[in-house]
């Protein structure tokens, strides 16, 4: 599929080319006749079909855009249980056509071993600690792995240590990486402005301290969206794979998070988003207070509330929350957590 919707090929042309080039069959004068011929051929032959990069053909509701609605007819043929073909569709966005049944398979991040093998193949000197740090910083993303490998070869003559020393403070410094993320933010802004705002506002949370955020932590950031539409906005981010989900809780991919933070800092939502996040953590504190045994969770909630106020420059409210966190972590004999809180105070 073409990357720009203006250059997407009509499905009629695609089917005609398949019939002529791959099956040596003539296309019918009518599109539905051509589809019928294709279906009969696929009923008798085991064929693998790849449709790559589907999302440019989808609208804000994850359905085919109006000029290309007839792609649905092709997918009806390809998903017919009588055909022997297997069709793989790649897309960052989920297809939501009600009468087309597709099985969604989310690709997991590449693990460290895959990155190590790739870098070794291109003869890039491998420092385990550095590659581990890079793998974590970029969330194991496959496309990023390729970009980084090329940049290290071109700019640093294969010296991964030199590259990382120069770029670890700004993981989107390379234009290729920045453009990769920017393109997703730009498309979201054009198709769903409320989801775009939520994605940027999610940059207010410190995911390095708390790995995931419950759904209430997202809902509180939708203060300007009617209550009946708020969960649709969250679904929009999920369907575009712009927010990660683990056991019902949410987090951002490191590269998406980096861009979300940068955009939020420049927007008029910076202060309000942090205030809403602080209120969310305060509610968490109140909930945990009802359960005396949940001291660890309560201490973490105090700590996150303190960090949020600290991020806003509000020392008057951050200090008592830091103090409460230290007290509770001390009571449950968690010295490493106490040290973590103290470091945050020192760095204030």
N, C-alpha and C positions, 0 to 999 in steps of 0.2 A: 504494500500500500504506500502511495506517495506520502511524503512527510507533510506536504502542504495540501489542504483540501481542494485548492483550485486546480491541482494537477492530478487528482485521483482519477484513474481510468474508469470509464463506465463499465459496469459489470457485464453488459452485453459484449463488449470488446474482449474482456477476459475470457468469457466462456467460448467465444468464437475462436480465440487463439488456442485454447486448450484442445478444442475439438480438432482443429486443423494440424497443429504442431505435434501434439502428444498422442492423438488417436488416429490421425489421418482421415478424419471425417469432415464432411461439409456441414457448416452451420445452417440451421433453418432460417427462413425469412422472418419468422416470428421468434421472439426470445424464449417463450415458453416451449416452443417446439425444440429449440436448441437444448434447453434444460432437460427435456424428456430424453433426448438422445444421449446426453451426458449421463443421466441417471441409469439408463440401460447399460451403458458401457461400464459404469462403476459397480453395477450388480454382478458383473462377470469377471472383473479384474481387481486384484488387490493393489490399490494405489495409495501412496502417501501424499498428502496435500499440505503445504505450508502457506498460511496467510500471515505475513509478518507486518507488525506495526499497525494494528487495526485502529488505534485511537483517533487519528485524524478524520476518520469517517464517522465518528460518533459525536452526538450533540451533548448539551448540558445534562440531559436525562439518560445518557449512555445508550441512546438509540441511534440508528443510522440517520444521518442528515438527509434532508428532503431530496436533494438531487440524486442521492444514491440509495433510496429506499429499496430498490429492487435487489440489492445484495441479500435481502432477507430470503428471496426466492431461491437464491443459490445455496444459502445455508440450510434451507429446508431440504434440499436435495442431499446435501452433504451429511446431514444428521438423520436421514431416513434409515431406519434399522435394516432395510433390505440391501443397502449398498455395502460393499466390502472395503470401501476406502476408510482411511483414518485421517482426520483433519486436525492439524495443530494450528492454533491461532495465538500469536503473541500480541500482547497489549498491556500497557500500564493501567488501562482502565477496563473495568468489568463491563461486558456486554449485557444489557438488560432489556432484551426484546422478549416480551412475554411468551410468544409462541415458539421460541427457539430454545431448545434445551441444550445447554453446554455445561460441561464439568470444569469448574475452576480449579486450577492448580497453581498456587502461589509459589514462585521459585524462592527457596531459602537463600540466604547469603552464602557466599563461598566461605569455607572454613580456612583456617590458617594454613593447613597443609596444601590446599589448592593454590593459594597465593605463593607459598614457598616454592612449589613445583614450577609455577609459571615464571617467577623471577629467575630461578636457576636455569630454566630452558633458554632464557635470553642472556645468560651469563652475567647477571648482575650480582655483585658480591653481596652475600647475605649475612647481615648481622641479625641474629634471632630477636634480640630485644627491640631493635629498630623496626623490623618487619612486623613484629607483634603489635607495636605501638601504632604503626600505620594501618594495619588491618583493623584494629579497634576504632581508630579515628574515622575511617571511611566505611565502617559497618560491613566490611567484606564485599562491597559492591564490585561486580564483575567488570562493568564498563570502566569504572574508576581504576581498577587494577591495570587495565590495558593502557589508559591514559598516563598513569604514573610511570609505568614501565618505559613507555616511549619518552617521557620527559626526562627521566633519570639517564637514559641512554644518550639523549640529544644534548641536554644541558650540563650534565655532570659526568659524562663519560663512564657511566655505569656505577658511579660512586653513590650508593644509597645513603650513606652517612652524611655526606656533604649536602645532598638534596634535602634530607629531612631537617638538618640543622637550619637551613634557610627557609623552610616552608611550614614547619610544624605549628608555628604560632598562628598561621592563617591557612586553613586547609583548603580553601577555595581560591587560593592565589592564582593558580594556573587558569588562563582564559577558557580552556576546554572544559575544566571542571565547573567553573562559574557558569558558563553557558549551558551546560548540561542541566544544572539545577534551575537556572533562570528561566529556561524554556518551560519547565513545569509550572513555575509560579505564574508566568505570563499567561499560559493557557488557562489556568485556574481563574485568574483575574478576569479574563474575557468571558468565561462560561458561567462562573458562580462566584459573585463578589462576596457573598456572606461566608462561603467556605474559604475563600482567599483571606478574608479578615481573620477568621478563626485560626487558620494555619499560622499566620504571622503572630497573632496574640499568644499562641502556644509557646512562643519563644521566651515567655516570661518565667517558665518553670525551669528549675535546675535539675535536669535529668541525670547529671553525673552524681547527684546526691540521692535522689529518689528515682529509681529506674522507670517506674510507670505511674500514671495518673488515672484515678477512677473517672467514670463518665461525668460525675458532678463537677470535676475540675475543668471539664470542657464546657459544660452547660453554663457555668458561671461566667465564661468569657463571651457568651452570646447575649449580652445585655440589651443589644439593639435589635434582636430578632424575636418575633412573636413566639411564645412558648410552644405553640403547636407546630412550628416549623424547625425548632432547634435540632431535633434528632435527625431530621432529613439532612441538615447541614453536616452533621457528623458522619452520616452515611456517605455523603458526597466525598468526603476526604478518604474514607475507607475504600470506596469503590475506585478511587484513583490511586490507591496505594501510597498516599501522601502522609498517612498516619499509620503506625504499626499497632497491632493489637495483640496482647498476650493475656489470656485468661480474663477477658473482659475489661482489661485496663489498657491505657494508651501510652505511646511514646513516639518520639520523632527519630527518624534515621539521622545519624550525626551530620550528614551534609545538608539535609533539609533543615535541621535545627540551627545550623550555623547561619543559613540564609534567613530563616525566620527571625532570629535574634537581630540580625543586621537591619532588616526591614522594620521590625517593631520599634527599634531605637529611633528610627527616623520618622516614625508616624505619630499622629496625634493620639494614638491609643496607648502609648507607652505607660503613662501614669495610671490611667484607668485600669488597664490590664493587670498591672501589679497590685493595685488596690483590691481588685476582685480576687486575685490569687491569694492575697493576704487574708481576705475575708473567708475564702475557702478553707485555708489552713486553720483559721480561728474556729470555724465550724467543726473541723476535724478534732481540734483540741477539746471542744465541748462534748463531742460524741465519745471520745476516749475517756473523758472524766467520768462518764456514766459507768465505765468498766474499770474498776480500780486495778485489776490485774494487768491492764494493758499499758504498763509504764513505758515499755520500749517504744511502742507506737506513739504514745503521748509525747515522749521526749523528742521523737523525730518530727512530729507535727509542730512542736514549739520551735525546733531548730529551723524547719522550712519557713515558718512564719517570720522568724528573725531574719533569715536570709532575704526574704522578699522585701521586708522593710529596709534592710541594709542596702539592697539594690536600688531602692528609691531615695536613699540618702536620709532616711528617717531614723536617726540614732535613738531618739526618745522612745520609740516603740520597739526597736530591734534589741536594745540592751536587756529589758526584762525577760524577753523571750529566750535570748541566749542564756541568761541566768537560770531560767526554769529548765532548759534543756540540760545544762551542766548538772544541776541538782538531781534530776531524774536519772541521767546516765550514771551518775555517781552512786545513786541508791541501788541500781541494778548491777553495779560493779562491771561497768563497760568502759574501761580506761581508754581504749582506742577511739570510742565515740566522743569521750570527753576531750581528747586531744584534737579530734576533728573540729569540734565546736570552737575550741580555743584558737586554733589556726585561723578560722574564719574571722574571729574577733581581731586577731593581730593584723590580718590583711585588710582590715576595714579602712 
